Amino acid sequence: MGKESNRIVSQESSGNGSPIEGSETRNEASQEKIAVYGTLRRGSGEIGVIKDTSLVYPGHQSFPAMIYNKKGSGTVVEVRPVTNEQLYRYDLYEGIASGLYRRVKAEVEMSDDTTETAWVYVAGDEMMQRSNSFTIIKSGDWYDRF
């Protein structure tokens, strides 16, 4: 797990947020993007990988988390545009306030050989403290976890 990857661009420690997808509006001017890797994936074509990470099950949980791991296979993510309101709702959903996850910016190597910078949720302090072990999803891909 070790040090955080140098691929992390910046970190926000906002107090709330998760994304309840619902009210996407194209009129809200936002250049932000979010990278999702687990239960929030929809199967879109905007696929990429965040290097130096592993996709894991923390402890005995049935939901995934991304952790920093220089020896990891990387985490497969979907990248999509997101408004500030959606980021706020994602933060609520992901338990930012309780420390379950942290929202950080990371570089995503896209399948078309471009690089995007996007917000992503990584295991937070609370999750790291509560989990005795992590079961790695070897493929790094939630859709290929079995």
N, C-alpha and C positions, 0 to 999 in steps of 0.2 A: 504494500500500500504506500508507504513512504511519502516522499515529498510530492507536492503537487506538480503536475506537468508544466513545462514552460509553454505549453500550448494554451494555457489559460490566459485570457486577455485581461479580464478584470472580474471583480466579484462584487455582488450587491447583497447586503444583509438587510433586505427589506423585512418589515414586520409581518406581512401577510401575503398569501396568494396561492392560487392554484387555478387551473383553467377549467371552468365549466364551459365547454365549447360554445354552446348556444348562440349568442348574439354577435356573430362576426359581421362587422360592417366594413365595407370597402371604402367608405367615405372618411373614416378616421385616418389621418395622415400619420403613419408609423412606418419607419424603416426597420423596426426590430424584427428579429427572427427567433424562433424557438426550435430546439432540437429535442425530440421525444424518442424514447427507446423502449418503452414497455407497454403497459396497458393503455397508454394514450395514443399509440400508433394507430393509423387509419388505413395503411396500405397504399400511401401515395407514392408517386414516382420520384420524389425529391429525397433520394437516399444518399447517406454519407457515412463516414466512420470518424469517430473521435479516437485518435491514437493514444497510447500510453494509459489505457483504462481497461477495466474489466467490468462486465455485466454480471451481477451476482444476485443470489437470494441471500439476504441478511438473516442469519440465524435460521429459524424455522418459518419465516414469513413466506407467503405465496405471491408476493409482489417483488419486482426487481429494484435494484439500486445500481448506480454506476459508482465505481471507486477508482481512484488513481492507482495505477499499477504499471510500472515501466516494462514489466514482462508480460503484460496482458495482450490479448489478441485484438483489442480495440472494441468499441461499442458501436453497433449499427444503429443509426438514428434516421428519423424523418425530419426534414427541415421545412418549416412553413412560416409565413408572416404572422405576426401577432401584434395586437394593439396593447396599449398600456393597461386598459381595463382587463383584457384577457390575461395579461401577466399577473395582475393583482389577484384574479380568481385562481390562476394556476398556483400562485404562492399559498393561497388559503388551502387549496386541495392537497398540496404537497407537504403541508405542515411546517412551513418555514418558521413561524413564530415559536414552535415547540422545539426546533432544532432537528426535526426528523430528516429533512433535506436542506441543502443550501443551493441557491441559484447562482451560477457563475457563467461567465462568457467563455466560450471555447472555440477553437478552430475546428471546423468540420471539413474533412477531405471528401468532396462530393464524388459521386459515381461518374460524372462527366469531366473529371480531372480539374475542376475548379475548387477553390476554397471559400467557404462561407464562415462568418463569425456569427454565432447564435448563443442565446441563453440555453442552459441545460441544468437539470437538477442532479446533484451528486449527494451521496450519503452525508448527512449532517452529523454533528457531534452526538446528538441523542441516539441516533441509529447506531453509530459506531460503539457507543457505550453499552447499549442494550444487546448487541449481537455478540455472542461468544465465538461464532464462526461465520464464514461466508462460503456458500456453495457457488462455484464459478459456473456460469453458462458458457461452455467452451467456445461456441461459435461466436459469442458476442452479439447474437441476433435473437431477440425475443421470439420472432416467428420461427426460429430453428432451435428451440430450447429443449426439445424432447429427444 
